[in-house]
Amino acid sequence: MSKTAVSFAFNSPERLSAETAVRIREVADTLGYRPNPVARMLTQRQTMTLGVLTPQALAVIFSNPFFALFSEGVAHAAEDLGYELHFISPLHGSLALAMGRATVDGVVAIGLSADHPEVGQIRGAGLPMVLVDSDDLPEHSSVMVDDEAGARAAAEHVLGLGHRDVLIIAVEGPESPTGQPQRQGVTERRLRGYQAALDAAGISLRSDHIVAGRASIEGGASAFQRAWAAGTRPTAVLAMSDAMAIGAMRVAREQGLRIPDDMSVVGFDDIDLAAHVDPPLTTVHQPIRQKGADAVRLLLAEVEQREAYRPEHLRLETRLIVRGSTGPAPRERQEVTGAT
């Protein structure tokens, strides 16, 4: 049995008769033989691995329940087609260093804009790439949701309940100073949506009514705590992630507030936990798992087609899910602000 025949049996079985290929694999199983993955990669010129590029450390990313659901969608789509995943996050503070060591067939880049250095590095290397939550590069496929419309619906909901004193908890970018939102990407689009609804209602959004934190429960708790300590007393909170909204609710209860009697809270994402907190969280639903699966589908289409591939740009819809964390503004606050 030649080395060439063994290689064909594992890598190109169509080049052997079906009986020969099966017999070789049966003998290999008996002997406990496994193909050398490095040699196989060199032979096929394909790693069968996809990279998921994240702008923050995995310890930070995985503390956000959104990313767990997104990764679930990515994993289902990749594993169904025999691909493994390599999560790429900053190495010793450098995303470029981490990217330079990654051996992958293509990259799903989440939360990175076109001007991010690593995006340019990937393009320079000629790697297939799909952008998630960004569509800045028309030559690369992208998957987004309608963040602006979702945020506007959330703000219109609390305004319709009579709320006029609104606090926004924004997602802090990786390079943003603590407490200041990074005005780009998802954060900027959702701020535009909130602002559009407030402007239409004739309400000015004060700068001290926007705080930011990491997209996690602790990040939301810290952001709300800072606002409360600074004297901000909102009747409604619009949080850019469910995890942050849940953190804000926890601190609000510690301050003696009843939700929604004293303060309403709206999240964004509709993670599984949102329906099970007390009270259940009103939120903006986005198809998180589908976003991950669609990103892999588009990436593998480019990996397989290369020069023949034509980029696609998907924009998925959002919808408001009303649950128990929102209610009418406190009557005494309505009378002060003149709300009806």
C-alpha positions in Angstrom: 0.0 0.0 0.0 1.8 3.2 -1.2 1.9 6.6 0.6 0.2 8.1 -2.4 -2.8 5.7 -2.2 -3.2 6.4 1.5 -3.1 10.2 0.8 -5.7 9.7 -2.0 -8.0 7.7 0.3 -8.2 10.6 2.9 -7.8 13.6 0.6 -9.0 12.7 -2.9 -11.0 9.4 -2.6 -12.5 10.0 -6.1 -9.0 9.1 -7.5 -9.3 5.6 -6.2 -11.9 2.9 -6.6 -14.6 3.0 -3.9 -13.5 -0.4 -2.6 -9.8 0.6 -2.4 -10.6 3.8 -0.6 -12.8 2.1 1.9 -10.3 -0.7 2.5 -7.5 1.8 3.2 -9.6 3.7 5.7 -10.6 0.5 7.4 -6.9 -0.6 7.8 -6.0 3.0 9.0 -8.8 2.8 11.7 -7.5 -0.6 12.8 -3.9 0.8 13.2 -5.1 4.0 14.8 -3.7 6.1 11.9 -4.7 9.7 11.5 -3.6 12.0 8.7 -1.1 14.6 9.6 -3.1 17.9 9.7 -0.2 20.1 8.6 0.7 17.9 5.7 -3.0 17.7 4.7 -3.3 21.5 4.9 -0.2 21.9 2.6 -1.6 19.3 0.1 -5.0 20.8 -0.1 -3.9 24.4 0.3 -6.8 24.8 2.7 -6.9 24.8 6.5 -10.6 24.0 6.9 -10.6 26.6 9.6 -12.4 29.9 9.7 -11.4 32.9 11.8 -13.7 35.0 13.9 -12.0 38.3 14.5 -13.0 40.3 17.6 -11.8 43.7 18.6 -11.6 42.9 22.3 -10.1 40.1 24.4 -12.1 36.9 24.5 -12.6 37.3 28.3 -14.5 40.5 27.5 -16.3 39.3 24.4 -17.6 36.1 26.1 -19.0 38.0 29.0 -21.5 39.4 26.5 -24.4 37.0 26.1 -25.0 38.4 22.6 -21.6 37.0 21.4 -22.4 33.5 22.8 -25.6 33.4 20.6 -23.7 34.8 17.6 -21.0 32.2 18.0 -23.7 29.5 18.2 -24.9 30.5 14.8 -21.4 30.7 13.4 -20.5 27.2 14.9 -23.6 25.5 13.5 -23.0 26.8 10.0 -19.3 26.1 10.0 -19.4 22.6 11.6 -22.2 21.4 9.3 -19.7 21.9 6.5 -16.7 20.4 8.2 -14.9 23.7 9.2 -13.3 24.5 12.5 -13.3 27.9 14.2 -10.4 30.0 15.4 -11.4 32.9 17.6 -8.9 35.7 17.0 -8.6 38.5 19.7 -5.8 40.9 20.6 -2.6 39.1 21.6 -0.6 41.1 24.2 -2.8 44.0 23.3 -2.2 43.7 19.6 -4.9 42.4 17.2 -2.4 42.7 14.3 0.0 40.3 16.2 -2.8 37.8 16.7 -3.9 38.1 13.1 -0.4 37.5 11.9 -0.3 34.1 13.7 -3.7 32.9 12.5 -3.9 30.2 9.8 -7.4 30.4 8.4 -9.2 30.2 5.1 -11.2 33.3 5.7 -12.4 35.7 8.4 -15.6 36.8 9.9 -14.8 40.3 11.3 -17.4 41.4 13.9 -17.6 45.1 15.0 -14.7 46.3 12.9 -15.0 49.3 10.6 -13.2 49.7 7.3 -10.5 52.0 8.7 -9.5 49.4 11.4 -5.8 48.4 10.8 -6.5 44.7 10.9 -9.2 45.0 8.2 -6.6 46.5 5.9 -4.2 43.7 6.9 -6.7 41.0 5.9 -7.4 42.7 2.6 -3.7 43.0 1.9 -3.3 39.2 2.5 -6.1 38.5 0.1 -8.1 36.5 2.6 -11.8 36.2 2.1 -13.7 38.3 4.7 -17.2 39.1 5.8 -18.0 42.1 7.9 -20.6 41.8 10.6 -22.2 45.0 11.9 -20.4 47.1 9.3 -20.9 47.6 5.5 -18.1 50.1 4.9 -16.4 48.0 2.2 -18.7 47.2 -0.7 -16.2 44.7 -2.1 -16.7 42.5 0.9 -19.9 40.8 2.0 -21.6 42.1 5.1 -24.4 41.2 7.6 -26.1 43.9 9.6 -29.4 44.6 11.3 -31.4 47.8 11.0 -30.0 49.2 14.3 -31.3 52.7 13.7 -34.9 51.5 13.2 -34.7 49.2 16.2 -33.4 52.0 18.5 -36.0 54.4 17.2 -38.8 51.9 18.0 -37.5 51.5 21.5 -37.4 55.2 22.1 -40.9 55.8 20.6 -42.2 53.1 22.9 -41.1 54.8 26.1 -42.1 58.2 24.8 -45.6 56.8 24.1 -45.8 55.8 27.7 -45.2 59.4 28.8 -41.5 59.2 29.6 -39.6 62.4 29.0 -36.5 62.0 31.2 -34.5 59.3 29.4 -31.1 57.9 30.1 -29.2 56.1 27.3 -26.6 53.4 28.1 -24.3 53.1 25.1 -21.8 50.4 24.3 -18.3 51.5 25.0 -15.8 51.0 22.1 -12.5 49.2 22.7 -10.6 52.5 22.4 -13.2 54.7 24.0 -12.5 56.5 27.3 -14.5 55.1 30.2 -17.9 56.7 30.3 -17.8 58.1 26.7 -19.6 56.3 23.9 -17.5 55.5 20.8 -19.4 57.4 18.1 -19.1 54.8 15.3 -20.6 51.6 14.0 -23.4 50.1 16.1 -23.3 52.7 18.8 -23.6 55.6 16.3 -26.5 54.0 14.5 -28.5 53.2 17.6 -27.8 56.7 19.0 -29.2 58.1 15.7 -32.3 56.1 16.2 -32.9 57.2 19.8 -32.1 60.8 18.8 -34.6 60.8 15.9 -37.4 59.7 18.2 -36.6 62.2 20.9 -36.2 65.0 18.3 -39.6 64.2 16.9 -41.1 64.5 20.4 -39.3 67.9 20.9 -37.0 66.5 23.6 -33.4 67.6 23.9 -31.0 64.8 24.9 -28.4 66.2 27.3 -24.8 64.9 27.1 -25.0 63.8 30.8 -27.9 61.5 29.9 -25.6 59.3 27.8 -23.3 57.0 29.6 -21.3 54.1 28.3 -19.9 50.8 29.5 -18.9 47.3 28.2 -21.6 45.3 26.7 -22.1 43.0 29.7 -24.2 42.9 32.9 -21.4 44.4 34.9 -20.8 47.1 32.3 -24.5 48.1 32.4 -24.5 48.1 36.2 -21.4 50.3 36.3 -22.7 52.8 33.8 -26.1 53.2 35.5 -24.3 53.5 38.9 -22.2 56.4 37.6 -25.2 58.2 36.2 -27.1 57.7 39.4 -24.1 58.9 41.5 -24.0 62.0 39.3 -27.6 62.9 40.2 -29.3 61.6 37.0 -32.9 60.4 37.9 -34.4 59.0 34.7 -37.9 57.5 34.4 -36.7 55.4 31.5 -33.5 53.7 30.4 -32.6 52.8 26.9 -29.7 50.3 26.9 -27.9 49.2 23.8 -27.7 45.6 24.9 -29.9 43.4 27.0 -27.0 42.5 29.2 -26.4 46.2 30.0 -30.1 46.6 30.6 -30.2 43.8 33.1 -27.2 45.3 34.9 -28.9 48.6 35.1 -32.1 47.0 36.5 -30.0 45.3 39.3 -28.5 48.6 40.4 -31.9 50.4 40.2 -33.4 47.8 42.5 -30.5 48.3 44.9 -31.4 52.0 45.0 -35.0 51.1 45.9 -36.6 51.7 42.5 -39.4 49.5 41.3 -39.4 48.4 37.7 -41.5 49.5 35.8 -43.4 51.6 38.4 -40.6 54.0 39.1 -38.4 53.4 36.0 -38.9 51.6 32.7 -36.0 49.8 31.0 -35.6 48.7 27.4 -32.7 46.6 26.1 -31.5 45.6 22.6 -30.8 42.0 21.2 -33.5 39.8 22.8 -31.0 37.3 24.3 -32.6 34.2 25.8 -32.2 35.6 29.3 -34.3 38.7 28.5 -37.6 36.8 28.8 -36.6 35.2 32.2 -35.5 38.1 34.3 -37.9 39.8 36.8 -39.7 41.6 35.3 -39.2 40.2 31.8 -37.2 42.7 29.7 -38.8 44.8 26.9 -36.2 44.7 24.1 -35.5 45.1 20.5 -35.2 41.7 18.9 -32.5 41.0 16.3 -31.9 37.5 14.8 -28.5 36.9 16.4 -28.0 33.3 15.6 -29.1 33.9 12.0 -26.6 36.8 11.8 -23.7 34.4 12.6 -24.9 31.6 10.3 -25.4 34.1 7.4 -21.9 35.4 7.9 -20.4 31.9 7.6 -22.6 31.1 4.6 -21.3 34.3 2.8 -17.7 33.6 3.8 -17.7 30.0 2.5 -19.3 31.1 -0.7 -16.3 33.4 -1.2 -13.8 30.8 0.0 -15.1 28.3 -2.6 -15.7 30.6 -5.5 -12.9 33.1 -5.1 -12.7 35.1 -8.4 -16.2 34.2 -9.4 -17.7 35.4 -6.1 -19.9 38.5 -6.0 -20.3 40.1 -2.6 -23.7 40.2 -0.9 -24.9 42.7 1.7 -27.6 41.6 4.1 -29.6 43.8 6.3 -31.8 41.9 8.8 -34.9 43.3 10.4 -35.5 44.2 14.0 -38.7 44.3 16.0 -39.8 45.6 19.4 -40.7 43.0 22.0 -42.8 44.5 24.8 -42.6 42.8 28.1 -42.9 43.7 31.8 -40.0 46.1 32.3 -41.8 49.1 30.7 -44.9 50.9 31.9 -46.3 54.5 32.1 -44.1 57.2 33.4 -44.7 58.0 37.1 -47.7 60.4 37.3 -45.9 63.0 39.4 -43.1 63.2 36.8 -45.6 63.5 34.0 -47.2 66.5 35.7 -43.8 68.2 36.1 -42.8 67.7 32.5 -46.2 68.3 31.0 -46.4 64.8 29.4 -49.8 63.3 28.7 
